[in-house]
Amino acid sequence: MALGQKRNTPVVPQSARVLEQLKYEIAHELGISIPQDGYWGTMLTRDTGAIGGNITKRLVQIAEQQLAGQQ
C-alpha cells in the first residue's frame, strides 16, 4: 500500500451495504442532491460532512437503544 492511502475494512463485512444505504437515506433527508454518476468527490465538504456527521449520530442512537434494551 502506497504512503497516504488508507483502507478501512469493516469488522462485519455485511455492514458496508447497510452503511451505503444509510448514506443515501440521510442525504435525501437533508435535501442534499446525490451525484448521478456515483462520484462524491465533487460535492461540497460541508454537505459530505453533514452526511457523515448524521450517520455517526444515527449509529450512536442505535447503539444506545441496543444497550438500553429498547430494540
mmCIF file as Biopython writes it, N, C-alpha, C and O atoms, coordinates in Angstrom:
data_model
#
loop_
_atom_site.group_PDB
_atom_site.id
_atom_site.type_symbol
_atom_site.label_atom_id
_atom_site.label_alt_id
_atom_site.label_comp_id
_atom_site.label_asym_id
_atom_site.label_entity_id
_atom_site.label_seq_id
_atom_site.pdbx_PDB_ins_code
_atom_site.Cartn_x
_atom_site.Cartn_y
_atom_site.Cartn_z
_atom_site.occupancy
_atom_site.B_iso_or_equiv
_atom_site.auth_seq_id
_atom_site.auth_asym_id
_atom_site.pdbx_PDB_model_num
ATOM 1   N N  . MET A ? 1  ? 0.851   -1.172 0.000   1.0 0.0 1  A 1 
ATOM 2   C CA . MET A ? 1  ? 0.000   0.000  0.000   1.0 0.0 1  A 1 
ATOM 3   C C  . MET A ? 1  ? 0.896   1.234  0.000   1.0 0.0 1  A 1 
ATOM 4   O O  . MET A ? 1  ? 1.852   1.321  0.769   1.0 0.0 1  A 1 
ATOM 5   N N  . ALA A ? 2  ? 0.575   2.175  -0.865  1.0 0.0 2  A 1 
ATOM 6   C CA . ALA A ? 2  ? 1.371   3.396  -1.001  1.0 0.0 2  A 1 
ATOM 7   C C  . ALA A ? 2  ? 1.154   4.318  0.195   1.0 0.0 2  A 1 
ATOM 8   O O  . ALA A ? 2  ? 0.122   4.266  0.863   1.0 0.0 2  A 1 
ATOM 9   N N  . LEU A ? 3  ? 2.129   5.141  0.441   1.0 0.0 3  A 1 
ATOM 10  C CA . LEU A ? 3  ? 2.058   6.104  1.534   1.0 0.0 3  A 1 
ATOM 11  C C  . LEU A ? 3  ? 0.880   7.049  1.318   1.0 0.0 3  A 1 
ATOM 12  O O  . LEU A ? 3  ? 0.681   7.563  0.217   1.0 0.0 3  A 1 
ATOM 13  N N  . GLY A ? 4  ? 0.109   7.271  2.363   1.0 0.0 4  A 1 
ATOM 14  C CA . GLY A ? 4  ? -1.024  8.182  2.267   1.0 0.0 4  A 1 
ATOM 15  C C  . GLY A ? 4  ? -2.336  7.505  1.939   1.0 0.0 4  A 1 
ATOM 16  O O  . GLY A ? 4  ? -3.393  8.127  2.039   1.0 0.0 4  A 1 
ATOM 17  N N  . GLN A ? 5  ? -2.289  6.239  1.547   1.0 0.0 5  A 1 
ATOM 18  C CA . GLN A ? 5  ? -3.531  5.527  1.257   1.0 0.0 5  A 1 
ATOM 19  C C  . GLN A ? 5  ? -4.021  4.856  2.525   1.0 0.0 5  A 1 
ATOM 20  O O  . GLN A ? 5  ? -3.232  4.346  3.321   1.0 0.0 5  A 1 
ATOM 21  N N  . LYS A ? 6  ? -5.311  4.862  2.699   1.0 0.0 6  A 1 
ATOM 22  C CA . LYS A ? 6  ? -5.897  4.270  3.889   1.0 0.0 6  A 1 
ATOM 23  C C  . LYS A ? 6  ? -6.997  3.319  3.459   1.0 0.0 6  A 1 
ATOM 24  O O  . LYS A ? 6  ? -7.821  3.654  2.608   1.0 0.0 6  A 1 
ATOM 25  N N  . ARG A ? 7  ? -7.009  2.178  4.024   1.0 0.0 7  A 1 
ATOM 26  C CA . ARG A ? 7  ? -8.032  1.187  3.717   1.0 0.0 7  A 1 
ATOM 27  C C  . ARG A ? 7  ? -8.794  0.869  4.993   1.0 0.0 7  A 1 
ATOM 28  O O  . ARG A ? 7  ? -8.227  0.329  5.943   1.0 0.0 7  A 1 
ATOM 29  N N  . ASN A ? 8  ? -10.055 1.197  5.016   1.0 0.0 8  A 1 
ATOM 30  C CA . ASN A ? 8  ? -10.896 0.859  6.154   1.0 0.0 8  A 1 
ATOM 31  C C  . ASN A ? 8  ? -11.663 -0.413 5.815   1.0 0.0 8  A 1 
ATOM 32  O O  . ASN A ? 8  ? -12.493 -0.426 4.905   1.0 0.0 8  A 1 
ATOM 33  N N  . THR A ? 9  ? -11.383 -1.456 6.540   1.0 0.0 9  A 1 
ATOM 34  C CA . THR A ? 9  ? -12.116 -2.693 6.320   1.0 0.0 9  A 1 
ATOM 35  C C  . THR A ? 9  ? -13.093 -2.874 7.466   1.0 0.0 9  A 1 
ATOM 36  O O  . THR A ? 9  ? -12.702 -2.835 8.632   1.0 0.0 9  A 1 
ATOM 37  N N  . PRO A ? 10 ? -14.364 -3.071 7.140   1.0 0.0 10 A 1 
ATOM 38  C CA . PRO A ? 10 ? -15.370 -3.227 8.200   1.0 0.0 10 A 1 
ATOM 39  C C  . PRO A ? 10 ? -15.159 -4.518 8.987   1.0 0.0 10 A 1 
ATOM 40  O O  . PRO A ? 10 ? -14.739 -5.532 8.430   1.0 0.0 10 A 1 
ATOM 41  N N  . VAL A ? 11 ? -15.450 -4.472 10.273  1.0 0.0 11 A 1 
ATOM 42  C CA . VAL A ? 11 ? -15.363 -5.656 11.119  1.0 0.0 11 A 1 
ATOM 43  C C  . VAL A ? 11 ? -16.411 -6.668 10.676  1.0 0.0 11 A 1 
ATOM 44  O O  . VAL A ? 11 ? -16.156 -7.872 10.641  1.0 0.0 11 A 1 
ATOM 45  N N  . VAL A ? 12 ? -17.592 -6.161 10.337  1.0 0.0 12 A 1 
ATOM 46  C CA . VAL A ? 12 ? -18.673 -7.000 9.821   1.0 0.0 12 A 1 
ATOM 47  C C  . VAL A ? 12 ? -18.833 -6.657 8.340   1.0 0.0 12 A 1 
ATOM 48  O O  . VAL A ? 12 ? -19.354 -5.591 8.011   1.0 0.0 12 A 1 
ATOM 49  N N  . PRO A ? 13 ? -18.397 -7.539 7.446   1.0 0.0 13 A 1 
ATOM 50  C CA . PRO A ? 13 ? -18.422 -7.222 6.013   1.0 0.0 13 A 1 
ATOM 51  C C  . PRO A ? 13 ? -19.802 -6.826 5.474   1.0 0.0 13 A 1 
ATOM 52  O O  . PRO A ? 13 ? -19.891 -6.012 4.555   1.0 0.0 13 A 1 
ATOM 53  N N  . GLN A ? 14 ? -20.861 -7.384 6.025   1.0 0.0 14 A 1 
ATOM 54  C CA . GLN A ? 14 ? -22.211 -7.065 5.567   1.0 0.0 14 A 1 
ATOM 55  C C  . GLN A ? 14 ? -22.615 -5.639 5.908   1.0 0.0 14 A 1 
ATOM 56  O O  . GLN A ? 14 ? -23.579 -5.120 5.344   1.0 0.0 14 A 1 
ATOM 57  N N  . SER A ? 15 ? -21.898 -5.003 6.815   1.0 0.0 15 A 1 
ATOM 58  C CA . SER A ? 15 ? -22.265 -3.647 7.231   1.0 0.0 15 A 1 
ATOM 59  C C  . SER A ? 15 ? -22.010 -2.622 6.132   1.0 0.0 15 A 1 
ATOM 60  O O  . SER A ? 15 ? -22.641 -1.565 6.134   1.0 0.0 15 A 1 
ATOM 61  N N  . ALA A ? 16 ? -21.123 -2.893 5.211   1.0 0.0 16 A 1 
ATOM 62  C CA . ALA A ? 16 ? -20.798 -1.935 4.150   1.0 0.0 16 A 1 
ATOM 63  C C  . ALA A ? 16 ? -22.045 -1.590 3.335   1.0 0.0 16 A 1 
ATOM 64  O O  . ALA A ? 16 ? -22.267 -0.425 3.005   1.0 0.0 16 A 1 
ATOM 65  N N  . ARG A ? 17 ? -22.850 -2.586 3.014   1.0 0.0 17 A 1 
ATOM 66  C CA . ARG A ? 17 ? -24.068 -2.360 2.242   1.0 0.0 17 A 1 
ATOM 67  C C  . ARG A ? 17 ? -25.063 -1.501 3.023   1.0 0.0 17 A 1 
ATOM 68  O O  . ARG A ? 17 ? -25.678 -0.591 2.467   1.0 0.0 17 A 1 
ATOM 69  N N  . VAL A ? 18 ? -25.215 -1.794 4.302   1.0 0.0 18 A 1 
ATOM 70  C CA . VAL A ? 18 ? -26.150 -1.051 5.148   1.0 0.0 18 A 1 
ATOM 71  C C  . VAL A ? 18 ? -25.692 0.394  5.325   1.0 0.0 18 A 1 
ATOM 72  O O  . VAL A ? 18 ? -26.511 1.312  5.287   1.0 0.0 18 A 1 
ATOM 73  N N  . LEU A ? 19 ? -24.391 0.601  5.517   1.0 0.0 19 A 1 
ATOM 74  C CA . LEU A ? 19 ? -23.869 1.961  5.667   1.0 0.0 19 A 1 
ATOM 75  C C  . LEU A ? 19 ? -24.029 2.766  4.382   1.0 0.0 19 A 1 
ATOM 76  O O  . LEU A ? 19 ? -24.318 3.961  4.427   1.0 0.0 19 A 1 
ATOM 77  N N  . GLU A ? 20 ? -23.845 2.120  3.251   1.0 0.0 20 A 1 
ATOM 78  C CA . GLU A ? 20 ? -24.044 2.790  1.961   1.0 0.0 20 A 1 
ATOM 79  C C  . GLU A ? 20 ? -25.507 3.226  1.808   1.0 0.0 20 A 1 
ATOM 80  O O  . GLU A ? 20 ? -25.788 4.337  1.359   1.0 0.0 20 A 1 
ATOM 81  N N  . GLN A ? 21 ? -26.420 2.349  2.183   1.0 0.0 21 A 1 
ATOM 82  C CA . GLN A ? 21 ? -27.853 2.669  2.127   1.0 0.0 21 A 1 
ATOM 83  C C  . GLN A ? 21 ? -28.178 3.817  3.079   1.0 0.0 21 A 1 
ATOM 84  O O  . GLN A ? 21 ? -28.965 4.703  2.744   1.0 0.0 21 A 1 
ATOM 85  N N  . LEU A ? 22 ? -27.576 3.800  4.258   1.0 0.0 22 A 1 
ATOM 86  C CA . LEU A ? 22 ? -27.793 4.855  5.245   1.0 0.0 22 A 1 
ATOM 87  C C  . LEU A ? 22 ? -27.295 6.194  4.721   1.0 0.0 22 A 1 
ATOM 88  O O  . LEU A ? 22 ? -27.919 7.227  4.967   1.0 0.0 22 A 1 
ATOM 89  N N  . LYS A ? 23 ? -26.181 6.187  4.003   1.0 0.0 23 A 1 
ATOM 90  C CA . LYS A ? 23 ? -25.627 7.417  3.423   1.0 0.0 23 A 1 
ATOM 91  C C  . LYS A ? 23 ? -26.630 8.063  2.475   1.0 0.0 23 A 1 
ATOM 92  O O  . LYS A ? 23 ? -26.860 9.271  2.540   1.0 0.0 23 A 1 
ATOM 93  N N  . TYR A ? 24 ? -27.225 7.268  1.599   1.0 0.0 24 A 1 
ATOM 94  C CA . TYR A ? 24 ? -28.199 7.800  0.646   1.0 0.0 24 A 1 
ATOM 95  C C  . TYR A ? 24 ? -29.480 8.263  1.354   1.0 0.0 24 A 1 
ATOM 96  O O  . TYR A ? 24 ? -30.068 9.277  0.979   1.0 0.0 24 A 1 
ATOM 97  N N  . GLU A ? 25 ? -29.905 7.518  2.372   1.0 0.0 25 A 1 
ATOM 98  C CA . GLU A ? 25 ? -31.106 7.882  3.125   1.0 0.0 25 A 1 
ATOM 99  C C  . GLU A ? 25 ? -30.926 9.228  3.832   1.0 0.0 25 A 1 
ATOM 100 O O  . GLU A ? 25 ? -31.816 10.078 3.791   1.0 0.0 25 A 1 
ATOM 101 N N  . ILE A ? 26 ? -29.788 9.417  4.472   1.0 0.0 26 A 1 
ATOM 102 C CA . ILE A ? 26 ? -29.532 10.663 5.195   1.0 0.0 26 A 1 
ATOM 103 C C  . ILE A ? 26 ? -29.362 11.831 4.225   1.0 0.0 26 A 1 
ATOM 104 O O  . ILE A ? 26 ? -29.846 12.931 4.492   1.0 0.0 26 A 1 
ATOM 105 N N  . ALA A ? 27 ? -28.681 11.605 3.106   1.0 0.0 27 A 1 
ATOM 106 C CA . ALA A ? 27 ? -28.549 12.667 2.104   1.0 0.0 27 A 1 
ATOM 107 C C  . ALA A ? 27 ? -29.929 13.122 1.644   1.0 0.0 27 A 1 
ATOM 108 O O  . ALA A ? 27 ? -30.180 14.317 1.494   1.0 0.0 27 A 1 
ATOM 109 N N  . HIS A ? 28 ? -30.818 12.164 1.423   1.0 0.0 28 A 1 
ATOM 110 C CA . HIS A ? 28 ? -32.181 12.503 0.998   1.0 0.0 28 A 1 
ATOM 111 C C  . HIS A ? 28 ? -32.905 13.299 2.096   1.0 0.0 28 A 1 
ATOM 112 O O  . HIS A ? 28 ? -33.571 14.292 1.805   1.0 0.0 28 A 1 
ATOM 113 N N  . GLU A ? 29 ? -32.773 12.862 3.351   1.0 0.0 29 A 1 
ATOM 114 C CA . GLU A ? 29 ? -33.414 13.558 4.472   1.0 0.0 29 A 1 
ATOM 115 C C  . GLU A ? 29 ? -32.909 14.993 4.603   1.0 0.0 29 A 1 
ATOM 116 O O  . GLU A ? 29 ? -33.673 15.892 4.955   1.0 0.0 29 A 1 
ATOM 117 N N  . LEU A ? 30 ? -31.635 15.208 4.324   1.0 0.0 30 A 1 
ATOM 118 C CA . LEU A ? 30 ? -31.043 16.544 4.441   1.0 0.0 30 A 1 
ATOM 119 C C  . LEU A ? 30 ? -31.292 17.399 3.202   1.0 0.0 30 A 1 
ATOM 120 O O  . LEU A ? 30 ? -30.969 18.587 3.193   1.0 0.0 30 A 1 
ATOM 121 N N  . GLY A ? 31 ? -31.861 16.805 2.162   1.0 0.0 31 A 1 
ATOM 122 C CA . GLY A ? 31 ? -32.116 17.544 0.933   1.0 0.0 31 A 1 
ATOM 123 C C  . GLY A ? 31 ? -30.863 17.762 0.091   1.0 0.0 31 A 1 
ATOM 124 O O  . GLY A ? 31 ? -30.798 18.698 -0.707  1.0 0.0 31 A 1 
ATOM 125 N N  . ILE A ? 32 ? -29.878 16.903 0.270   1.0 0.0 32 A 1 
ATOM 126 C CA . ILE A ? 32 ? -28.626 17.010 -0.473  1.0 0.0 32 A 1 
ATOM 127 C C  . ILE A ? 32 ? -28.745 16.155 -1.731  1.0 0.0 32 A 1 
ATOM 128 O O  . ILE A ? 32 ? -29.106 14.980 -1.662  1.0 0.0 32 A 1 
ATOM 129 N N  . SER A ? 33 ? -28.442 16.751 -2.871  1.0 0.0 33 A 1 
ATOM 130 C CA . SER A ? 33 ? -28.522 16.031 -4.139  1.0 0.0 33 A 1 
ATOM 131 C C  . SER A ? 33 ? -27.452 14.952 -4.202  1.0 0.0 33 A 1 
ATOM 132 O O  . SER A ? 33 ? -26.279 15.196 -3.920  1.0 0.0 33 A 1 
ATOM 133 N N  . ILE A ? 34 ? -27.877 13.773 -4.573  1.0 0.0 34 A 1 
ATOM 134 C CA . ILE A ? 34 ? -26.970 12.644 -4.693  1.0 0.0 34 A 1 
ATOM 135 C C  . ILE A ? 34 ? -26.347 12.676 -6.082  1.0 0.0 34 A 1 
ATOM 136 O O  . ILE A ? 34 ? -27.069 12.833 -7.067  1.0 0.0 34 A 1 
ATOM 137 N N  . PRO A ? 35 ? -25.031 12.533 -6.188  1.0 0.0 35 A 1 
ATOM 138 C CA . PRO A ? 35 ? -24.389 12.571 -7.509  1.0 0.0 35 A 1 
ATOM 139 C C  . PRO A ? 35 ? -24.915 11.452 -8.410  1.0 0.0 35 A 1 
ATOM 140 O O  . PRO A ? 35 ? -24.935 10.286 -8.017  1.0 0.0 35 A 1 
ATOM 141 N N  . GLN A ? 36 ? -25.333 11.810 -9.599  1.0 0.0 36 A 1 
ATOM 142 C CA . GLN A ? 36 ? -25.889 10.833 -10.533 1.0 0.0 36 A 1 
ATOM 143 C C  . GLN A ? 36 ? -24.846 9.817  -10.988 1.0 0.0 36 A 1 
ATOM 144 O O  . GLN A ? 36 ? -25.177 8.664  -11.265 1.0 0.0 36 A 1 
ATOM 145 N N  . ASP A ? 37 ? -23.590 10.244 -11.064 1.0 0.0 37 A 1 
ATOM 146 C CA . ASP A ? 37 ? -22.545 9.337  -11.534 1.0 0.0 37 A 1 
ATOM 147 C C  . ASP A ? 37 ? -21.945 8.502  -10.399 1.0 0.0 37 A 1 
ATOM 148 O O  . ASP A ? 37 ? -21.081 7.658  -10.640 1.0 0.0 37 A 1 
ATOM 149 N N  . GLY A ? 38 ? -22.403 8.736  -9.156  1.0 0.0 38 A 1 
ATOM 150 C CA . GLY A ? 38 ? -21.916 7.967  -8.022  1.0 0.0 38 A 1 
ATOM 151 C C  . GLY A ? 38 ? -20.605 8.471  -7.439  1.0 0.0 38 A 1 
ATOM 152 O O  . GLY A ? 38 ? -20.110 7.915  -6.459  1.0 0.0 38 A 1 
ATOM 153 N N  . TYR A ? 39 ? -20.034 9.520  -8.030  1.0 0.0 39 A 1 
ATOM 154 C CA . TYR A ? 39 ? -18.765 10.074 -7.545  1.0 0.0 39 A 1 
ATOM 155 C C  . TYR A ? 39 ? -19.052 11.226 -6.585  1.0 0.0 39 A 1 
ATOM 156 O O  . TYR A ? 39 ? -19.590 12.257 -6.988  1.0 0.0 39 A 1 
ATOM 157 N N  . TRP A ? 40 ? -18.693 11.048 -5.330  1.0 0.0 40 A 1 
ATOM 158 C CA . TRP A ? 40 ? -18.978 12.029 -4.295  1.0 0.0 40 A 1 
ATOM 159 C C  . TRP A ? 40 ? -17.874 13.066 -4.169  1.0 0.0 40 A 1 
ATOM 160 O O  . TRP A ? 40 ? -18.022 14.003 -3.384  1.0 0.0 40 A 1 
ATOM 161 N N  . GLY A ? 41 ? -16.782 12.944 -4.900  1.0 0.0 41 A 1 
ATOM 162 C CA . GLY A ? 41 ? -15.618 13.818 -4.769  1.0 0.0 41 A 1 
ATOM 163 C C  . GLY A ? 41 ? -15.834 15.252 -5.193  1.0 0.0 41 A 1 
ATOM 164 O O  . GLY A ? 41 ? -15.057 16.125 -4.808  1.0 0.0 41 A 1 
ATOM 165 N N  . THR A ? 42 ? -16.865 15.524 -5.973  1.0 0.0 42 A 1 
ATOM 166 C CA . THR A ? 42 ? -17.107 16.890 -6.417  1.0 0.0 42 A 1 
ATOM 167 C C  . THR A ? 42 ? -18.102 17.631 -5.521  1.0 0.0 42 A 1 
ATOM 168 O O  . THR A ? 42 ? -18.434 18.788 -5.779  1.0 0.0 42 A 1 
ATOM 169 N N  . MET A ? 43 ? -18.570 16.965 -4.478  1.0 0.0 43 A 1 
ATOM 170 C CA . MET A ? 43 ? -19.537 17.596 -3.580  1.0 0.0 43 A 1 
ATOM 171 C C  . MET A ? 43 ? -18.837 18.545 -2.616  1.0 0.0 43 A 1 
ATOM 172 O O  . MET A ? 43 ? -17.637 18.424 -2.372  1.0 0.0 43 A 1 
ATOM 173 N N  . LEU A ? 44 ? -19.590 19.480 -2.077  1.0 0.0 44 A 1 
ATOM 174 C CA . LEU A ? 44 ? -19.056 20.397 -1.077  1.0 0.0 44 A 1 
ATOM 175 C C  . LEU A ? 44 ? -18.704 19.637 0.197   1.0 0.0 44 A 1 
ATOM 176 O O  . LEU A ? 44 ? -19.421 18.725 0.611   1.0 0.0 44 A 1 
ATOM 177 N N  . THR A ? 45 ? -17.603 20.021 0.803   1.0 0.0 45 A 1 
ATOM 178 C CA . THR A ? 45 ? -17.172 19.388 2.042   1.0 0.0 45 A 1 
ATOM 179 C C  . THR A ? 45 ? -18.240 19.537 3.118   1.0 0.0 45 A 1 
ATOM 180 O O  . THR A ? 45 ? -18.455 18.628 3.920   1.0 0.0 45 A 1 
ATOM 181 N N  . ARG A ? 46 ? -18.902 20.677 3.130   1.0 0.0 46 A 1 
ATOM 182 C CA . ARG A ? 46 ? -19.970 20.916 4.107   1.0 0.0 46 A 1 
ATOM 183 C C  . ARG A ? 46 ? -21.071 19.862 3.984   1.0 0.0 46 A 1 
ATOM 184 O O  . ARG A ? 46 ? -21.578 19.368 4.991   1.0 0.0 46 A 1 
ATOM 185 N N  . ASP A ? 47 ? -21.441 19.517 2.741   1.0 0.0 47 A 1 
ATOM 186 C CA . ASP A ? 47 ? -22.505 18.543 2.515   1.0 0.0 47 A 1 
ATOM 187 C C  . ASP A ? 47 ? -22.079 17.133 2.913   1.0 0.0 47 A 1 
ATOM 188 O O  . ASP A ? 47 ? -22.819 16.421 3.591   1.0 0.0 47 A 1 
ATOM 189 N N  . THR A ? 48 ? -20.873 16.734 2.482   1.0 0.0 48 A 1 
ATOM 190 C CA . THR A ? 48 ? -20.426 15.387 2.836   1.0 0.0 48 A 1 
ATOM 191 C C  . THR A ? 48 ? -20.184 15.272 4.335   1.0 0.0 48 A 1 
ATOM 192 O O  . THR A ? 48 ? -20.407 14.213 4.921   1.0 0.0 48 A 1 
ATOM 193 N N  . GLY A ? 49 ? -19.731 16.354 4.956   1.0 0.0 49 A 1 
ATOM 194 C CA . GLY A ? 49 ? -19.546 16.360 6.406   1.0 0.0 49 A 1 
ATOM 195 C C  . GLY A ? 49 ? -20.865 16.238 7.141   1.0 0.0 49 A 1 
ATOM 196 O O  . GLY A ? 49 ? -20.952 15.558 8.163   1.0 0.0 49 A 1 
ATOM 197 N N  . ALA A ? 50 ? -21.895 16.896 6.623   1.0 0.0 50 A 1 
ATOM 198 C CA . ALA A ? 50 ? -23.221 16.808 7.237   1.0 0.0 50 A 1 
ATOM 199 C C  . ALA A ? 50 ? -23.753 15.380 7.144   1.0 0.0 50 A 1 
ATOM 200 O O  . ALA A ? 50 ? -24.359 14.869 8.086   1.0 0.0 50 A 1 
ATOM 201 N N  . ILE A ? 51 ? -23.519 14.747 6.003   1.0 0.0 51 A 1 
ATOM 202 C CA . ILE A ? 51 ? -23.966 13.368 5.836   1.0 0.0 51 A 1 
ATOM 203 C C  . ILE A ? 51 ? -23.220 12.467 6.817   1.0 0.0 51 A 1 
ATOM 204 O O  . ILE A ? 51 ? -23.841 11.675 7.526   1.0 0.0 51 A 1 
ATOM 205 N N  . GLY A ? 52 ? -21.892 12.583 6.860   1.0 0.0 52 A 1 
ATOM 206 C CA . GLY A ? 52 ? -21.091 11.753 7.763   1.0 0.0 52 A 1 
ATOM 207 C C  . GLY A ? 52 ? -21.430 11.993 9.222   1.0 0.0 52 A 1 
ATOM 208 O O  . GLY A ? 52 ? -21.508 11.046 10.005  1.0 0.0 52 A 1 
ATOM 209 N N  . GLY A ? 53 ? -21.631 13.241 9.596   1.0 0.0 53 A 1 
ATOM 210 C CA . GLY A ? 53 ? -21.995 13.561 10.972  1.0 0.0 53 A 1 
ATOM 211 C C  . GLY A ? 53 ? -23.331 12.971 11.374  1.0 0.0 53 A 1 
ATOM 212 O O  . GLY A ? 53 ? -23.497 12.480 12.491  1.0 0.0 53 A 1 
ATOM 213 N N  . ASN A ? 54 ? -24.286 13.023 10.450  1.0 0.0 54 A 1 
ATOM 214 C CA . ASN A ? 54 ? -25.603 12.457 10.742  1.0 0.0 54 A 1 
ATOM 215 C C  . ASN A ? 54 ? -25.573 10.934 10.764  1.0 0.0 54 A 1 
ATOM 216 O O  . ASN A ? 54 ? -26.328 10.310 11.510  1.0 0.0 54 A 1 
ATOM 217 N N  . ILE A ? 55 ? -24.706 10.329 9.951   1.0 0.0 55 A 1 
ATOM 218 C CA . ILE A ? 55 ? -24.543 8.874  10.021  1.0 0.0 55 A 1 
ATOM 219 C C  . ILE A ? 55 ? -24.021 8.495  11.406  1.0 0.0 55 A 1 
ATOM 220 O O  . ILE A ? 55 ? -24.529 7.567  12.036  1.0 0.0 55 A 1 
ATOM 221 N N  . THR A ? 56 ? -23.006 9.218  11.873  1.0 0.0 56 A 1 
ATOM 222 C CA . THR A ? 56 ? -22.442 8.937  13.194  1.0 0.0 56 A 1 
ATOM 223 C C  . THR A ? 56 ? -23.492 9.120  14.278  1.0 0.0 56 A 1 
ATOM 224 O O  . THR A ? 56 ? -23.616 8.288  15.177  1.0 0.0 56 A 1 
ATOM 225 N N  . LYS A ? 57 ? -24.242 10.205 14.195  1.0 0.0 57 A 1 
ATOM 226 C CA . LYS A ? 57 ? -25.295 10.462 15.178  1.0 0.0 57 A 1 
ATOM 227 C C  . LYS A ? 57 ? -26.316 9.326  15.200  1.0 0.0 57 A 1 
ATOM 228 O O  . LYS A ? 57 ? -26.733 8.878  16.268  1.0 0.0 57 A 1 
ATOM 229 N N  . ARG A ? 58 ? -26.713 8.867  14.019  1.0 0.0 58 A 1 
ATOM 230 C CA . ARG A ? 58 ? -27.695 7.786  13.913  1.0 0.0 58 A 1 
ATOM 231 C C  . ARG A ? 58 ? -27.130 6.480  14.478  1.0 0.0 58 A 1 
ATOM 232 O O  . ARG A ? 58 ? -27.841 5.751  15.169  1.0 0.0 58 A 1 
ATOM 233 N N  . LEU A ? 59 ? -25.864 6.180  14.192  1.0 0.0 59 A 1 
ATOM 234 C CA . LEU A ? 59 ? -25.252 4.955  14.705  1.0 0.0 59 A 1 
ATOM 235 C C  . LEU A ? 59 ? -25.137 4.983  16.222  1.0 0.0 59 A 1 
ATOM 236 O O  . LEU A ? 59 ? -25.322 3.956  16.876  1.0 0.0 59 A 1 
ATOM 237 N N  . VAL A ? 60 ? -24.834 6.151  16.789  1.0 0.0 60 A 1 
ATOM 238 C CA . VAL A ? 60 ? -24.767 6.282  18.248  1.0 0.0 60 A 1 
ATOM 239 C C  . VAL A ? 60 ? -26.152 6.061  18.848  1.0 0.0 60 A 1 
ATOM 240 O O  . VAL A ? 60 ? -26.276 5.388  19.871  1.0 0.0 60 A 1 
ATOM 241 N N  . GLN A ? 61 ? -27.186 6.611  18.237  1.0 0.0 61 A 1 
ATOM 242 C CA . GLN A ? 61 ? -28.553 6.410  18.729  1.0 0.0 61 A 1 
ATOM 243 C C  . GLN A ? 61 ? -28.925 4.929  18.716  1.0 0.0 61 A 1 
ATOM 244 O O  . GLN A ? 61 ? -29.511 4.423  19.672  1.0 0.0 61 A 1 
ATOM 245 N N  . ILE A ? 62 ? -28.582 4.241  17.631  1.0 0.0 62 A 1 
ATOM 246 C CA . ILE A ? 62 ? -28.882 2.812  17.524  1.0 0.0 62 A 1 
ATOM 247 C C  . ILE A ? 62 ? -28.154 2.034  18.616  1.0 0.0 62 A 1 
ATOM 248 O O  . ILE A ? 62 ? -28.739 1.161  19.257  1.0 0.0 62 A 1 
ATOM 249 N N  . ALA A ? 63 ? -26.870 2.353  18.826  1.0 0.0 63 A 1 
ATOM 250 C CA . ALA A ? 63 ? -26.086 1.662  19.847  1.0 0.0 63 A 1 
ATOM 251 C C  . ALA A ? 63 ? -26.659 1.919  21.243  1.0 0.0 63 A 1 
ATOM 252 O O  . ALA A ? 63 ? -26.731 0.999  22.058  1.0 0.0 63 A 1 
ATOM 253 N N  . GLU A ? 64 ? -27.064 3.150  21.524  1.0 0.0 64 A 1 
ATOM 254 C CA . GLU A ? 64 ? -27.645 3.478  22.822  1.0 0.0 64 A 1 
ATOM 255 C C  . GLU A ? 64 ? -28.948 2.710  23.053  1.0 0.0 64 A 1 
ATOM 256 O O  . GLU A ? 64 ? -29.204 2.222  24.154  1.0 0.0 64 A 1 
ATOM 257 N N  . GLN A ? 65 ? -29.765 2.609  22.004  1.0 0.0 65 A 1 
ATOM 258 C CA . GLN A ? 65 ? -31.016 1.857  22.117  1.0 0.0 65 A 1 
ATOM 259 C C  . GLN A ? 65 ? -30.747 0.377  22.388  1.0 0.0 65 A 1 
ATOM 260 O O  . GLN A ? 65 ? -31.421 -0.250 23.205  1.0 0.0 65 A 1 
ATOM 261 N N  . GLN A ? 66 ? -29.762 -0.162 21.696  1.0 0.0 66 A 1 
ATOM 262 C CA . GLN A ? 66 ? -29.434 -1.567 21.906  1.0 0.0 66 A 1 
ATOM 263 C C  . GLN A ? 66 ? -28.895 -1.806 23.309  1.0 0.0 66 A 1 
ATOM 264 O O  . GLN A ? 66 ? -29.225 -2.813 23.937  1.0 0.0 66 A 1 
ATOM 265 N N  . LEU A ? 67 ? -28.071 -0.891 23.805  1.0 0.0 67 A 1 
ATOM 266 C CA . LEU A ? 67 ? -27.531 -1.037 25.144  1.0 0.0 67 A 1 
ATOM 267 C C  . LEU A ? 67 ? -28.626 -0.912 26.210  1.0 0.0 67 A 1 
ATOM 268 O O  . LEU A ? 67 ? -28.562 -1.549 27.261  1.0 0.0 67 A 1 
ATOM 269 N N  . ALA A ? 68 ? -29.610 -0.094 25.923  1.0 0.0 68 A 1 
ATOM 270 C CA . ALA A ? 68 ? -30.706 0.088  26.867  1.0 0.0 68 A 1 
ATOM 271 C C  . ALA A ? 68 ? -31.769 -1.000 26.722  1.0 0.0 68 A 1 
ATOM 272 O O  . ALA A ? 68 ? -32.713 -1.055 27.511  1.0 0.0 68 A 1 
ATOM 273 N N  . GLY A ? 69 ? -31.621 -1.854 25.730  1.0 0.0 69 A 1 
ATOM 274 C CA . GLY A ? 69 ? -32.574 -2.941 25.528  1.0 0.0 69 A 1 
ATOM 275 C C  . GLY A ? 69 ? -33.890 -2.486 24.925  1.0 0.0 69 A 1 
ATOM 276 O O  . GLY A ? 69 ? -34.924 -3.126 25.119  1.0 0.0 69 A 1 
ATOM 277 N N  . GLN A ? 70 ? -33.852 -1.371 24.187  1.0 0.0 70 A 1 
ATOM 278 C CA . GLN A ? 70 ? -35.066 -0.800 23.598  1.0 0.0 70 A 1 
ATOM 279 C C  . GLN A ? 70 ? -35.173 -1.077 22.114  1.0 0.0 70 A 1 
ATOM 280 O O  . GLN A ? 70 ? -35.604 -0.204 21.361  1.0 0.0 70 A 1 
ATOM 281 N N  . GLN A ? 71 ? -34.804 -2.235 21.680  1.0 0.0 71 A 1 
ATOM 282 C CA . GLN A ? 71 ? -34.886 -2.518 20.252  1.0 0.0 71 A 1 
ATOM 283 C C  . GLN A ? 71 ? -36.278 -2.490 19.850  1.0 0.0 71 A 1 
ATOM 284 O O  . GLN A ? 71 ? -36.586 -2.704 18.678  1.0 0.0 71 A 1 
#
